[in-house]
Amino acid sequence: MARIATFARRHVNLLLVLAVIPLTVPLFALGEKIDRKGGLGWDGSIYGRMVRDGLGALQWVDSYYVQRILPPLAIRLSLDLVRLEVTTRTSSRSSVVSTSSA
């Protein structure tokens, strides 16, 4: 039993990632599909534009959304790092993963 506890303490981050994956996969397949503004929904279209524009979004966001720009920028950075094209589909799926792991 002590070996399991030691392993869990040393590999807690890995165990958390492994716990999130089975929870995230059904969201992709069975998650609610929104039929507004390209599947992003009402507010989501603004966040999708933030992902698409990256740092350029700082030029047009108002004071309400400027405090909410960090998650879309993190999604944009992660898409750029793995060299995925920034589309509505990739940004919305990345959003599901970031929300599930938060």
Residue frames relative to the residue before (quaternion, step in Angstrom):
aa qw qx qy qz dx dy dz
M 1.0000 0.0000 0.0000 0.0000 0.00 0.00 0.00
A 0.6380 0.5364 -0.3248 0.4470 3.57 1.02 -0.76
R 0.6082 0.5557 -0.3509 0.4450 3.59 1.10 -0.65
I 0.6514 0.5139 -0.3119 0.4629 3.57 0.99 -0.84
A 0.6561 0.5093 -0.3075 0.4645 3.58 0.95 -0.87
T 0.6441 0.5113 -0.3158 0.4732 3.59 1.00 -0.80
F 0.6420 0.5157 -0.3159 0.4713 3.58 0.95 -0.89
A 0.6637 0.5151 -0.3036 0.4494 3.59 0.89 -0.94
R 0.6628 0.5023 -0.3093 0.4612 3.59 0.95 -0.82
R 0.7002 0.4757 -0.2707 0.4584 3.57 0.95 -0.84
H 0.7964 0.2782 -0.1172 0.5240 3.58 1.05 -0.71
V 0.1738 0.8342 -0.5095 0.1191 3.58 1.09 0.66
N 0.6467 0.5221 -0.3342 0.4444 3.64 0.96 -0.76
L 0.6459 0.5118 -0.3121 0.4728 3.56 0.96 -0.85
L 0.6642 0.5054 -0.3020 0.4605 3.57 0.94 -0.86
L 0.6348 0.5170 -0.3327 0.4680 3.60 1.05 -0.69
V 0.6404 0.5064 -0.3257 0.4769 3.60 0.97 -0.80
L 0.6681 0.4932 -0.3019 0.4682 3.58 0.92 -0.85
A 0.6420 0.5068 -0.3253 0.4745 3.60 1.14 -0.54
V 0.6659 0.5113 -0.3053 0.4494 3.61 1.04 -0.72
I 0.6018 0.6037 -0.3672 0.3723 3.61 0.96 -0.78
P 0.7081 0.4330 -0.3059 0.4664 3.67 0.71 -0.83
L 0.6380 0.5143 -0.3343 0.4656 3.58 1.17 -0.44
T 0.6803 0.5028 -0.2813 0.4531 3.58 1.11 -0.65
V 0.6155 0.5955 -0.3513 0.3783 3.59 0.93 -0.86
P 0.6764 0.4734 -0.3290 0.4585 3.67 0.80 -0.76
L 0.5822 0.5823 -0.3778 0.4233 3.60 1.13 -0.53
F 0.6351 0.5212 -0.3315 0.4638 3.57 1.06 -0.70
A 0.7427 0.4223 -0.2247 0.4686 3.56 0.88 -0.94
L 0.8246 0.2602 -0.0966 0.4929 3.57 0.85 -0.95
G 0.4355 0.7344 -0.4411 0.2766 3.57 1.25 -0.09
E 0.6287 -0.5529 0.4016 0.3713 3.52 -1.23 0.53
K 0.2438 -0.7585 0.5900 0.1312 3.55 -0.92 0.93
I 0.2327 -0.7814 0.5692 0.1067 3.55 -0.67 1.12
D 0.2828 -0.7993 0.5149 0.1262 3.54 -0.78 1.06
R 0.5987 0.5539 -0.3697 0.4451 3.61 1.11 0.50
K 0.8760 0.0271 -0.0472 0.4792 3.51 -1.14 0.84
G 0.7632 -0.4103 0.2020 0.4565 3.55 0.63 1.16
G 0.6760 -0.4984 0.2935 0.4566 3.58 1.16 0.47
L 0.5836 0.6003 -0.3665 0.4060 3.58 1.26 0.00
G 0.4545 -0.6868 0.4545 0.3394 3.58 1.18 -0.37
W 0.7497 -0.4162 0.2675 0.4395 3.55 -1.31 -0.04
D 0.7608 0.3281 -0.1913 0.5262 3.62 0.58 -1.07
G 0.5937 0.6181 -0.3523 0.3760 3.55 1.10 -0.71
S 0.5906 0.5715 -0.3819 0.4228 3.58 1.09 -0.55
I 0.6310 0.5122 -0.3326 0.4784 3.59 1.09 -0.65
Y 0.6715 0.4800 -0.2991 0.4788 3.58 0.94 -0.87
G 0.6165 0.5372 -0.3395 0.4648 3.59 1.07 -0.68
R 0.6442 0.4989 -0.3204 0.4832 3.56 1.03 -0.75
M 0.6108 0.5409 -0.3517 0.4590 3.59 1.06 -0.69
V 0.6393 0.5102 -0.3229 0.4763 3.58 1.00 -0.84
R 0.6782 0.5053 -0.2913 0.4471 3.57 0.88 -0.97
D 0.7419 0.4210 -0.2295 0.4687 3.61 0.90 -0.92
G 0.2940 -0.7750 0.5116 0.2260 3.60 1.18 -0.42
L 0.8288 -0.1295 0.1166 0.5317 3.58 -0.88 -0.91
G 0.5424 0.6213 -0.3947 0.4050 3.58 1.21 -0.37
A 0.5477 0.6232 -0.3914 0.3981 3.58 1.21 -0.39
L 0.5604 0.6134 -0.3921 0.3949 3.59 1.15 -0.46
Q 0.6153 0.5668 -0.3459 0.4247 3.59 1.20 -0.41
W 0.8092 0.2971 -0.1416 0.4867 3.61 1.03 -0.63
V 0.5574 0.6103 -0.4239 0.3704 3.66 1.10 -0.27
D 0.3917 -0.7021 0.5397 0.2497 3.55 -1.13 0.65
S 0.7474 -0.4289 0.2666 0.4317 3.56 -1.30 0.11
Y 0.5977 0.5649 -0.3662 0.4354 3.60 1.12 -0.55
Y 0.7680 0.3783 -0.1981 0.4774 3.58 0.82 -0.96
V 0.5435 0.6306 -0.4197 0.3618 3.61 1.12 -0.40
Q 0.6666 0.4804 -0.3093 0.4788 3.60 1.11 -0.58
R 0.7010 0.4271 -0.2575 0.5097 3.60 1.30 -0.11
I 0.4541 0.7384 -0.4102 0.2833 3.58 1.25 0.23
L 0.5344 0.6681 -0.4050 0.3225 3.62 1.12 -0.46
P 0.6788 0.4771 -0.3323 0.4484 3.69 0.76 -0.80
P 0.6616 0.4768 -0.3425 0.4665 3.68 0.86 -0.72
L 0.6441 0.5067 -0.3335 0.4661 3.59 1.03 -0.69
A 0.6269 0.5186 -0.3377 0.4733 3.61 1.06 -0.69
I 0.6314 0.5122 -0.3322 0.4781 3.59 1.03 -0.74
R 0.6439 0.5182 -0.3221 0.4617 3.59 0.93 -0.86
L 0.6533 0.5135 -0.3079 0.4633 3.58 0.94 -0.90
S 0.6721 0.4884 -0.3090 0.4629 3.60 0.91 -0.88
L 0.6384 0.5058 -0.3349 0.4738 3.62 1.01 -0.70
D 0.6514 0.5056 -0.3141 0.4706 3.58 1.01 -0.77
L 0.6472 0.5400 -0.3201 0.4325 3.59 1.00 -0.83
V 0.7481 0.3465 -0.2117 0.5249 3.59 1.00 -0.77
R 0.4337 -0.7572 0.3998 0.2805 3.55 1.39 0.27
L 0.3420 0.6987 -0.5378 0.3251 3.53 0.91 1.02
E 0.5127 -0.6306 0.4836 0.3250 3.54 -1.06 0.73
V 0.4023 -0.7067 0.5273 0.2465 3.57 -0.96 0.85
T 0.1460 0.7642 -0.6087 0.1558 3.54 -0.43 1.30
T 0.6903 -0.4362 0.3515 0.4579 3.55 -1.28 0.09
R 0.6668 0.5215 -0.3026 0.4381 3.57 0.94 -0.89
T 0.7081 0.4471 -0.2840 0.4669 3.61 0.77 -0.96
S 0.6654 0.4945 -0.3276 0.4533 3.61 0.96 -0.73
S 0.6678 0.4824 -0.3246 0.4647 3.62 0.96 -0.71
R 0.6454 0.5005 -0.3287 0.4742 3.61 1.01 -0.67
S 0.6324 0.5140 -0.3303 0.4762 3.57 1.02 -0.73
S 0.6203 0.5446 -0.3313 0.4570 3.55 1.09 -0.71
V 0.6271 0.5275 -0.3340 0.4658 3.59 1.02 -0.78
V 0.6685 0.4931 -0.3048 0.4659 3.58 0.90 -0.90
S 0.6832 0.4783 -0.3102 0.4564 3.62 0.85 -0.85
T 0.6474 0.5074 -0.3221 0.4687 3.58 1.04 -0.70
S 0.6583 0.5149 -0.3080 0.4547 3.58 1.01 -0.80
S 0.7302 0.4303 -0.2478 0.4693 3.57 0.99 -0.73
A 0.5504 0.6370 -0.3946 0.3683 3.61 1.21 -0.16
